[in-house]
Amino acid sequence: MLVKTFNSHFYDGKRWTYHESPVMNIDIEAALAYDDALEKLEKKHLYSQDEFEILCHSFIEVEI
């Protein structure tokens, strides 16, 4: 859930209610049954995973 804070006068004279989306109601048993119905894949390590990790932890430092 994303939350944005407002100044203290934002709510003056207004009533707000929060309604959670029904998408968030997940049936765990149905999700596990779906996962079990999928073709099982072989677990393996690919070189591209190493490249991705390097890219995720890299940054360029610019001196101004």
N, C-alpha and C positions, 0 to 999 in steps of 0.2 A: 504494500500500500504506500502510495506517495502522499506526503503531507506538506502543506504550505502553511506557514504561520502568517498571521495578519496583525496589524496594529490593534491596540485594545479597543478602539472605537468601531472596528469593522462590523461587529455583531450587534451594535446598538439597535434595538427595536426589531430585530430579525430572529426568526426561529429556524434553525437548520437541523436536518436529520441526515444520518448516514445510512445508506442501504448497501450492503455488500452484494456483489454480483453473484448470481447463482452459478456462474462458471467456477467459483471457488469451492463449491460443494463437490468434492471428488470422491467417488466410490472406489476405495482402495482395492476391494476384492475384484471389481470389474477391470481395473487397471492392471492388476497382476494377471488376471485371466487373459487379457489382451496381450500382455508381454509374453506370456507362456505360449501363445499361439503363433508368435513370430518365429521365423527361421533362426536357429542358433548360429551365431557367427563365431569364428575362431578368434580368440584374443591374441593379438600380436602387437609388436612395437614397430612403428614406421619411422623412417628418418624425418619425415615431414613433422612429426610430433616434436622432435628435438628442435627443428627450425622454428616452429611455432613458439616453443618455450623461450628460445633465445630472443625472438622478436618481442614477446610479451614483457620481458625483463630488460629490454634495451631502451635507451633514451639518448637524445642528442642534447648536449649542453651548449648553449649559445652565449657567448660573452658579448654584452652590449656596452 
